[in-house]
Amino acid sequence: MSDRYLAFANSPTGRRLVGALGLPAPVRLERWMAGRVRPVDGALLLGGEGDLLKAVLPFANKLTDQLFAARDGQLELPRWTAEHGPKLKALVFDASHLTRFEQLIELRDFFQPTFKGLANSPRVVVLGRAPESLKDPVAASVQRSLEGFTRSLGKEIRRGGSVQLLYVGKGGDQQLEGALRFFLSPKSAYVSGQVLRLGACAEQVRDWTRPLAGKKALVTGASRGIGASIAEVLARDGAEVVLLDVPQAADALQALAARLGGRAVTLDICAEDAPQRLVEALPEGLDIVVHNAGITRDKTLAKMSDAFWNSVIDVNLKAPQVLTQALLDADKLHDNGRVVLIASISGIAGNMGQTNYAVSKAGVIGLAQAWAPALGKKGISINAVAPGFIETQMTAAIPLGIREAGRRMNSMSQGGLPQDVAEAVAWFAQPGSGAVTAQVLRVCGQSLLGA
Ligand code: NAD
């Protein structure tokens, strides 16, 4: 599960060789450490002319104590220049005022000078208005074009940086703090080139050091890999966690549950009585459900057996649907609950030898989209997180050649860590994240697959 090339590329000899031969040059990504308070460890530059910056300003000094603006006197902040300013750790550009094609050059004018002044792992967020919310076709096209800009900048930024686009809808400005705390901090280390829509949400995070305090969360497939990390991060953020896995994983599951002060439930999610047993195991109900348990049984379609096809559909797709329905029927999912489904970029891009897996993961995205309107009436959000190549036992089992290709074919030239997926899940699980529903967030280092 270790990436030896990453270590080599960051050694003095490796750096020289990688540069001389033009090989992929992955940098060590910064990740969130427990106990850290400020999301941005350095200078944050605000730019653009739209109304959304006014919503950012009241909490911007909680993100960092080094705030700058792109123009003299803007927002009453000191002006940043590449010559005199500190290295930039984060940039927020409000592009919501752009309605004419001639204005698009403002994107270049703002970002070009910053390239000389970026720190390592810089985080960029562009703010805009969802094209479908605009009546004027030109304005809608201009806002849609921000997607192309964001995704291209993500591929150019390097240094372990990331670039995202947030379309802010009605009421969404009230939830910008949670979104920016995620996208401007190392919590989103392996997320780049993503486009999300923020809407209104009645709930707000009260304590940013423990945003999930008082919440009860269930994580399936929690004995190892990504699931174990999700349980850990949700517990770090204050949630009471119930960890579920198959009976064969009982020892690891119980050990982790004990360490996190949570509870272990051993259950095969495909068992006929799984819905009933799950409901019985959760007398007090739940606020957060994370459907993470998943399997692969790879074969090309020509060689795909019934058993390979059915087992993958049953675990990855049918069980999340059946169990969520059972929790809803038994009234175990509290109002303002959060459901997060773990999909995969295979479900977006498709993958050789994975028709069964891609079907199941595309289906999971379909579940989030299909369920969102009905669940939204109770304030419940449902989203999918689609990991790319994550360093786990699942990917360690991939043959070397394919494994190396999967690892490097992304803007960060490396695989992600289970923590990267877990941080995204934890953000979706927050009270204010009801502002996001029926959406897919890729945690893939901006993988070239399906981009
Ligand atoms: P993993 O194999 O390390 O862990 C999966 C866990 O699910 C295991 O603990 C397993 O016991 C549990 N599980 C499997 N079948 C179960 C069942 N019937 N009932 C209860 N528990 C069951 O895998 P991982 O790499 O940590 O993947 C976690 C999730 O992320 C999966 O849904 C996977 O498809 C998805 N994913 C992983 C990657 C990656 O690169 N590792 C990429 C994209 C998506």
Residues whose N, C-alpha, C, O or C-beta is under 5 A from the ligand:
A	BS01	NAD	G221 A222 S223 R224 G225 I226 G227 L244 D245 V246 A249 L267 D268 I269 C270 N292 A293 G294 I295 V315 I342 A343 S344 P387 G388 F389 I390 T392 Q393 M394 T395
